[in-house]
Amino acid sequence: MELQTLTFIVVGLTFALYIGIAFWARASTTSEFYVAGAGIHPVANGMATAADWMSAASFISMAGLIAFFGYGGSVFLMGWTGGYVLLAMLLAPYLRKYGKFTVPEFIGDRYYSRLARIVAVLCLIVASVTYVIGQMKGIGVAFSRFLEVSYDMGLVVGMGIVFIYAVMGGMKGITYTQIAQYCVLITAYTIPAIFISLNLTGSPLPQIGLGGMMAGTDTYLLDRLDQVVTELGFNQYTTTSRLGTLNTFVYTLSLMIGTAGLPHVIIRFFTVPKVSDARKSAGWALVFITLLYTTAPGVAAMARLNLHETIHPAGGEALLYDERPDWFRKWETTGLLKFEDKNGDGRITYNADPKTNEMVKVDRDIMVLANPEIANLPDWVIALVAAGGLAAALSTAAGLLLAIASAISQDLLKGVIRPDITEKQELLASRVAMAAAIGLAGYLGFNPPDFAAGTVALAFGLAASSIFPALMMGVYFKRINKEGAIAGMIAGITVTLLYVFQHKGVMFIESTSFLGDMSPNWFLGIEPNAFGAVGAVINFAVAYTVSMLTAPPPDHIQHLVEDIRIPSGAASANVH
């Protein structure tokens, strides 16, 4: 059976499963649409949370960026996993105890202000739409490869699939779909990693193979990789940090606190019956996440080594373009891999010098999907990876779209504009909002501001600068009042957006950038993707200062803050 046919069959079967689940579990009430009726088992919720968490950025992009950044790519591993622990320990149980549907709803009640709720909605939409752009990039990459069409066409097809199952099912449908998607994506990620690790190092575990010796030699895998990349003029793989120590620290911090402020992950903890279940599902999610995150560094290193040794065989001449393998030809079709014969010798020169480098485009987001093909693994493994990449992108896109839909319909429409709206009208508004978000994110996904993980990092920075400080202060600081919270959120996201836009362009349109995405123009050497941590500091400082200069919150609000953090009554917390 041809690879193309096999891929269609595997992907088609997984899609049929997802859409079938969406129809089976489609929401009929707002409670089912927003929080799955708050009746999901902790283990099931942990698996769904892991799928929601491990987006296209984790499955498709993270190993790719580690492959090209080397040690510097560790900021993503540290930031995302550390942020999840922050969220699980410091925020999720307390927000679940409060029992509201959405993050803006909590902020509106805690800060006793409709304006605070509206500001939170706007911050949530900005961060979530940016995040969805990253998922759309991953969807476009995955669909373009397995359909063997251009990236743009792949993106259009992916938008249609997301629309079908996300809009129909709501949180109930999305939860059960994400459980299936987790099973697909983790299988698709680990099986090729095991095969490749066995081939290169003799160890079936890529976590061990990464630090082991090349099979049949006395050379360590990482030593060989360092030798290969430095001979071609690239930075050493194992030691090069990401643009300096300060930028590395700030980038990691931005990802951590941005993670803890992401609404689509926080919503997941509202879907379990009790607060204790929120803690349990957080623990299970961490177990499920660890399986992929400990595998990614091994996948990254082995993918980079395989890529270079395919194009520049050890001790041999560079690969003839006419003799390039099938995987190379197929990725060229997508436009994500491009060769330009600059010296006219018919061979592929791949090095760090832009003047002589003939691999003019190697999109980092293709590395995980291309890795099994580069390593000559069986066709069924390649087909499985395509299905896994699509599962990862679709699962997170659906969760994000639900967060956007609930913010618009529950918080803006019902909470502010039309409190008397019927449940049926609210569900319709949610679905319309979700469809509009798909259209906007898809449109921006045609020209994304960065590779998938980089775009996601921008979204994390926006959440870090706006939502996270408001949540943290709302749970832990009684003295923070509505004036302080509103001023802090506006100051944090405004500063961050201005910094991002002046380097990456307004709405990420490159021609509108003021300073260009150039490191000499960065504040203290901090890149735009990492600036969310600075925005968060500004948010905290403004909120505290304004709160100290204005009247304290009412007594009942201060008692509410104390009650949220007290374990008593946690078992009986319900949606209200």
N, C-alpha and C positions, 0 to 999 in steps of 0.2 A: 504493500500500500504506500502511495506517495505521501511525503511529509505534509504537503498542503491538505490533502484529503483527511489524513489522520488528525491534523490540528483542527480542522473544521468539526470533525466528529467530537473530539474531546471538549473543545470550547462550546460547541452547540449543546452537548449534554449538560455541562455545568450551567449554561445560561437557562436551559429549560428548567433545571432544578431551581435556580434563583427566582425566575418569574413564576413558577408554580407555587413556590412558598409564599411569594408576595400576594398572589391571589387567594391562597388558602388562609393566610393570616391577615388579610386586608382589614384595615381599621374601620369600625362602624361608629365609634364614639371618639370625642376629643381626647379622653384619657388614654385610649388605646393608640391613638395617632401620635400623641406627644410622649407618653411614658410607658407604653405597652400595658396599661392597666396596673402598673406597679406590681406585677405578679411574676416576674422572671426569676428563676432559680439562680443563686449566686455563682455556681459553676458555669451555667449557660451564659449568664451575664458577663462573667469573666472572659469567656471565649469570644463573645460578641464584642466586648470592649477591646480585646486584643486585635480583632479584625478591624474595628473602627480606628484603632490607634495606628496599626501598621498599614499605612496608606501606600500609595504609589511611591511616595518619598522613601519609605522603609524598604519595600520589596524591590522596586525597580531602580531607584536613584541612589539609595544610601551606599550600597556596595560599589556602585559606579563612581561616586565621588570619593570614597575611601581609596578606590583603585587609583585615582588620579592625584588625590591630595596626599595619600599615604598617611603618615602619622598625624598630619594636620586635619585629616577627616575625622579624627577621634572626637572632635567637638560635638559632632552630631550624635555619636553613641552616648557620650557623657551627658549632653544636654537633654536629650529626649528621655533616656531612662531615668536620670536624676529628677527631671521634671515630673515624671509619672509618680515617683515615690513622694515628691512634695505634695502633689495633688491628692494621692491616696491617704497620706498621713494628716495633712493640715487642713484640707478643705472638704473633700467628698463626704465624709460621715456627717459633718455639721450641716452642710447644705441639704443632705438627704433628710436629716432630722427636721429641718424646717418644713420640708414637704411641698414645696412649690414645683410647678411644671418647668420653669425656665430660669436662667441666670438673671435676665433683666427684671423678672418678677421679684426675685429675692432682693435685688438692689433697690427696686422701687419701694418695697416694704421696709427694708432695713434703714433706708435713708428717708423714709416717710415723704416721698416726693415723686410726682408723676414725671417731672422734668428729669430726675435722675434715671428713671426707668427708660425714658426716651433716649437720653444720651447713651445709656448702656446698650440699647437696641442698635443705635447707629454704629457704635464701636464694634459690636458683635457682627453686624453685617459687613463692615469694612474688612475685619480680620477673616471672617469665614469665606467671603467671596474671593479674597486673595488666596486663601488656602485651596479653595475649589479650583482655581486656575492651575495650581500645581498638580492636582489630581487629573484635570483635563489634559495636561501635558502628558502624564503617564498613560492615560487612556488612549490618547492619540498615538503615542509610541507603540503601545502594545497592539492596538487594532491595525495600524499601518503595516506592522510586520506580519501578523498572521493572515491578513487579507491580501498582503503584497500590493498595497496601494500607497499613495502619498500620505504623509502625516496629516494633512488637512482633511482628506477624505476619512481617514481613520478616526479623527476627532468627531466628525459629524455622525458617524455610525455609533460611536460610544455615547454621544449625547442622547441619541434616541433610546438606547438600552437603559441608561440611567433614568430617563424620564419614565419609562414603562414601570419599572419595579419600585422606584423610590416614591413616585407620586401616588401610586396605588396603595402601597402597603402601610405607610406611616411607620412609626417606631415599632409596632408589633411585627409587621412584615419585615422591616429592616433587621430587627434583632435576630429572628430565626434565619433570615438570609445570611446575615453576617456569621452565624455559627457555621453554616455550610461553607461560606467563603474562607473562614479561618482554616478549616480542614483542607480545603483545596490549596490555599496559598502556602501553608506550612509544609505540606507534602511536596509541592512543586519547588519549594526553596531548598529543602534539605536533601532530597534524593539526588539532584545533580551535584550538590556540594559533596555528598558522600562519594559518588562516582569519581569526580575530579580529584578529590583528596586521595583516594585509593590509587589513581593513576600516577599522580605526581609524587606522593610521599609514602604510599603503602599503608597509610592510616585511614580507617573508615570515618574517623571523626575530624572534620575540618578544624575544630577548635584545637586539636592536638597537632594535626598536620601543619598548621600555620607555623608552629614553633619547631617542627621536625625537619629531618633531612630529606633531600630529594631521593626518590627511590633508586637504589643501586649505586649511590654515590656517598661521599662523606661531606657533601656541601649542604648547609642548611638552606631551606627554601627562601627565607628572607635575605640571606647573604647573596644567593643567586639573583634574586629580584633587584637588590641594590646594585649589583654589578651590571645587570642588563640595562637598567634605566639610566645610570650614570654614564655608561659608555655612549648612550644616545644623547647625552647632554641634559637630561632631566634631573630634577632634584632627587637626592637620596630618599628612598621610600620610607625608611624606618625612623628618620630623625628630624625631618623638616617640619617645623610648626607652621600653623596657619597665620601668616602675616604678622608674626610677632606675639610676644607673651600677653600684652594687654588686650589685643584683639581676640586672641584665643580665649582668655578669661571672660571677656564681655560677651562674646559669641555664645559660649557655653551657658553663661548666666541668663542670657536672653532666651535661649531655647528652653532652659529649665523653667523659668517663671512664666514664659509664654505657654508652655505645656500645661502648667497648672491653671492657666486662665482660659483654656480652650473650651468653649461652650458645648461643642458636640460630644466631648468626652465626659464633661461634668454631667450632662443630661443622662448619660448611661447609668449613673449611680442613683437616679430617680426612679429607675425601672424595677428595683427590687422591693420586696415587701417591708423590710425593716432596716434600721440603721446598722445593726450588726451584720446584716447581709451585704450592705454596702462595703463594709470593711473586708468581709470574706471575698466578695467578688473582685475587690481591688487586689487582694493577694493572689487569687487565681489568675487574674489578668497578667500580673507580673510574671508568673510562671510561664504562661503561654507566650508572652512577649520575649522572654529570655531565650526561648528556643531559637528564634530568628536572630535576635541581636547578638548572640554569642557566635552565630554561624557567619554573619556578615563579614567580619574582618578576614576570615579565611577565604570566603568567596571572592572578595575584592582583590586580595593579593594574587590568588591563582588566576583570576581573570586577566589581570594586568600582565602577568608572566606569559600566559598563553597567547595573548594578543601580540606582544612584542616578538615572541619566538616564532609565531606564525609568519609575520611580515619580515622579520630579520632572524632567520635561523642561526643558531649558534655555530660560529666558524664558517658560515656560508654567505653567499651573496643575498642581497635583498630580493624579495619575492617579485617575479615577473607579473606585471599587471594582467596579461592575457592568461596567466595560470592561477589567478586568484580563485579561492574556493567559493563554493555556492553561497555560503553564509554572507560573504563579502558582497556578492552580486545582489542578493536579496535585500540587504540593508541599504545598498546604494539606491534601490528602487524607492525606498521611503524618503530619501533626501537627508537622512540623519548620518550618513557616512559618505564622504566625498573625497575623491582622489584627483589631483591635478599634476600631470607629468611636466614638471618645471624644467627638467634638464633633458627631456626627450630620449632617455635611455630605455624606456619601457618598463623600468623597475620601480617599485614603491619605496621611496625614501621616507622614513618616519623618524624624525628627531625633534629636538627642542628648538632648533633654529627656524624661525618663521620664514626666512628667505629661502631655505632649501627644503623645508618640510613639505612633502607632497600629500600627506594626509591632512588636507585643509579643514576637514570637519570630522571629528569623532565625538558624537554626542554622548556625554557621560551616561545618559539614561538608557543607552542600548546595552550596556555591559552585562547586566544580569541575564537579559533575554538572549543575548548573543553567546554567552559563555558556554552553554551546552553544545552549540553548533561548532564553536571554535575548538572545543575539546573532542569533537567527533563522537558525542554520546548518541545512544539509540534515538530513533525518531520519536518514540513514545515519550521519552524524557523531554525532548524539545517541545512537543505538543503540550505536555503537562505544565511546563514553565510558562508558556503563553497563557494558558488558562489561569495560572496562579497570579501572573502579573495583572490580568484583567480583574480578577477577584479582589486583589489588594486595592486597586484604584477605585473600583466601583463601590466597595464596602465603605470607604471613608467618604467618598463623594456623597453617598446617600445620607450618612450621618450628618455631614455638614449642611446639606440641603435641608434636612429636617430642622436643624438648629436655626437656619435662616427663616424657614417657613413659620416656625413657632414664634420667633421673635416678631415677625411682621403681623401674623394673625392674632396670636394670643396677647402679645404685649402692646403692639401699636393699635390694632383694630379694636379688639375687645377691651383692652386695658385703658385706652385713652380716647379713641375716636368714637366707637359705637359700643358702649358697655352692654346694650340691650340686644346685641346680635345673637341669633339662634345658633345652636350647635351645628346644624346642617350648613348654615351660611359660613360659619367659622371654618369648618372642614374644607369647604369649597375655596375660601380665601387662602387657606394654607397651601392647597394644591396649586392654585394659580401663582402664589408667591414662589413656590418651589420651581415651577416651570419657568418663571421669569429669571430666577437665579441660575438655572441651567443654561438659559440662553445667553445671559450676560457673561458667565464664567467661560462658556464655550467660545464666545466671541473673543474674549481677552486671551483665551488659550491658543488662538491661532498665532499670536505673537507674544509668548510668555516672557516676563521680565528676566527669567533665569531658568536653569535646568530645574527639574521638578523639586528636588530637595532645597534648592536655593530659594525658589518661590515660596515653598512652605515655611522656610526660615523667616522670610519677610512677614508672613502671616503670624508666626509665633511672636515676632517682635511687636507687631501691632496689638496682639492680645496681651503681651507682657506690659506694654506701656499704658494700657487702658483698663482692662477688665480685672487682671490679677490684683493690682493694688487695692481696687475697690472691694473685692471679695475678702482679701486678707484683713484689711482694716475693718470691714464690716463684721467679721467674725471675732477679731481679737482686740479691737480698740473701741471702747464704749464712747469715747470723747469725740470721735470723728462724726461730724454732722453733715446734713445734706449739702450745705454750701461748700464745705471742704471737698466732699466726694465728687460733686459735679465739676468744680473747678479743677480738681486733680485729673479726672478722666479727660476733660477737654484739653488741658495743658499737655498731658502725656501723649495722647494720640496725635495732637496737632504738631508738636515738635518732631515726633517720629515720622509722620507723613511728610512734613516739609523736608526733612533730611533725606528721606527715601526718594521723594519726587524730584528734588534738585539734582540727584545723581542718576536716577533711573527714568526720569521723565514723568510728567503728570499722567496718572492712570497707566503708568508704565509704557507710555509712548515715547520711545527713545529720542525723537527729534525735539521734544519739549524739555529735555533736561537742561538745567542751568550750568552745572559744573562738570557733567559727564561722570561716568563710573570709573574715575581715576583715583588711585590711592593718594597722590599728592594733595588732593582736595578734601580728604577725609578728616574729620575732627579727631585729633589725637591718634590718627591711624586706624580708627574704628570704621569698618565697612558698613554700608547701609543695612545689610542683612542682620547685623548684630546690634543695631542702634536701639532696639527695643529696651535693652537693660538701662540705657541712659534715660529713655523716656519714662521708664518705671520709677527711677530715682526722682525725676522731676515731678511725677504724679504724686508720689509719697510726700515730697517736700511741700508742694503747693497745698495738698489736702490737709496736712498737719498745720501749716501756717494759717490758712484760712479758718480752719476749725478752732484754733486757739484765739483768733481775733473776733469770733462770732459766738452766738449763744450755744450752749451745749444741747445735745439732743434731748427730747422729752424723757421723763423718767421711765415711761413704759417701753421706750425703745432701748434704753440702757438695760432694763430688766430682760428684754428679749434677747439681747446679745449674751447676757450671762446664762440664760436658759438654754440657748443653742449649744453652748460648750459643756453643759452639765450632762453626764451620762444618764441620769434618772429620766425615765420615760422614753428612753431611746427606742426600746423595743416596740412601742406602740405608735411611733410616728407614722402618720398617714398623709397621703395627698389631700390637701384641703384648699 
